[in-house]
Amino acid sequence: MPMTLTLKTLSKEDAPKLHELESACHSFPMSLSNLETCFGRFYHVIGLFDDEEMLGFSILHQLFEDATLMDICVRPDAQGQGLGKRLTEALIELAATQGAERMMLEVRASNERAIALYRQMGFEQVGMRANYYQLEQGKEDAILMERLF
């Protein structure tokens, strides 16, 4: 059966659902309290749903002309279907309509699929943060990427 996808703006009451999804997707997920702080004045949180079932979410922080993709998360069993791209496109469109001049993000250096997606969507590497992400053993670099509008 084909999916009926919709994007919805989420609220702080959705934070426990986000945390559950975040925990299923990431080895070192954001805490519930950190996720709850992402519903302030300069944040936009969007969920991607198939009917009433949340398949993923994304968080945008925008302060005037600077937008930052803070997090994007797609349920493991729904990955590889273009849902991450759909969420990223929605954030790009939202940031542009809110007057953003650029969008930035950080991505694990080992996350080749995400890096390829971001490049396809017009992001370019502009830097790196050494030993930024926690691993089971040690740390991993973050690649900094930017897309100009």
N, C-alpha and C positions, 0 to 999 in steps of 0.2 A: 504494500500500500504506500503511495507516495506521501511524503511529508507535507504538511501545511504549516509553513514557517511564518512566524510573526516576530517582530521586534517590539519589546515593551520597555518603557522606562521603569526601573526598579526603585524601591524605597528601602529605608533602613530596616523595615520589618522583614525584608527579603534576605538580610545578612546571614541568618543561619543556613538558608538554602545555598547561598554563595559559598559559605565556608565548607559545607558538605561537598560541593562540587570541586572547590579548590583543593580539598584534602584528597579527593580521588585522582586529581590530575598532577599534583606537584609533590615531590618528595619533602619539600620544606615549604608548606603552604603558609599564607598569611594567617595570622590569628583572627579569631572572630572580632576581637576588639579593634584590630587594625582595619578590617573590612568595614566595620561600623563607622569608622572615621571617614570613609569614602563617600559619604552622603551629604557632605557639606556644600556650601555655597558655590564652590568652584569645581565641583565634580558632576559628572554625568555617568550613570550606571545603566547599562542596557542589557536586557536578557533576550536570548533567542529561544523561542518556544516552538514545539510541535504540539499543536493544540494547547493543552495546559502543562505539558511536560517541558521543563527547562533543559535545553541541550547545551547551553553555554552562556557566558556573559562577558562583558568587557567594561573596563573602567577608564574614563577619560578625566584628566585634571587639566583645566584650562584657566590660565591667568593671563587675561588680555590677549596678546597676539601669540603667546606660547602655549601650545597644547602638548600634553604628554600622555601617551598610551601607558597607563599604569599596570594594567593586567588584562589578559585575555585568556579565557579558559573554556575549553570545549570538552564535554564528557568523553572519556576514553573510547566508549563504544560508538561514538558519533564522529570521531575524528576521521580525517581523510575524505570528507564529503564537501569541502568548500565552506564549511560553517565559520571557521576562523576568518576566512577572507570576507565573508558576509558581515561579520561583526566589525572587522577593521574598516571596511568600506563605510559602514554606518557611522563610525566614529570620525572618519575623515570628512564625510559630508556634514556631520554635526559641527565639527570644529571649524570648517570653512564657513558655515552659515553664522557662526558665532564670532567671526572676524579673525580667526587664526592665520598667522603668516607662516607658521611652521609647526610640524608635529615631530616629537622626539619619542624615542623608546630605548629600552635596554633589553637585550636578549642574550641568553646563554650562548657562549661561543660554540657549544656542541649541538645546539638546536638548528641543524642544517635546514630542516623543513620550514621552520619559521623564518629563518634568514632569507631563504629563497622566496618565500611568499612576500616578505616585506620589500625585497628588491623588485619583484614583479609589480608591486604597488607604488613604486617610485621612491622608496627610502634608499638612502646611501649611507654607508658607514662613515662616521665622522670622528670616531675615537674608540677607546677601549678602557675599561676599568679592570685592572688586574685583581685577581682573587676576590671578586665581588660576591659571587653566589656560593652558598654553602653546598658541599657535597657530603656523602657518607664519610669519605676520607678526604680531607683537605678542602680546597676551594677551587672555583672555576671563574675564568674571566667573563666579563660582560662586554658585548659589542654594543656601542652606542650608534644609533641610526637616526637619521633626520629626513623629513620630507618637507620641501618648501611648497607653499601654495602660490 
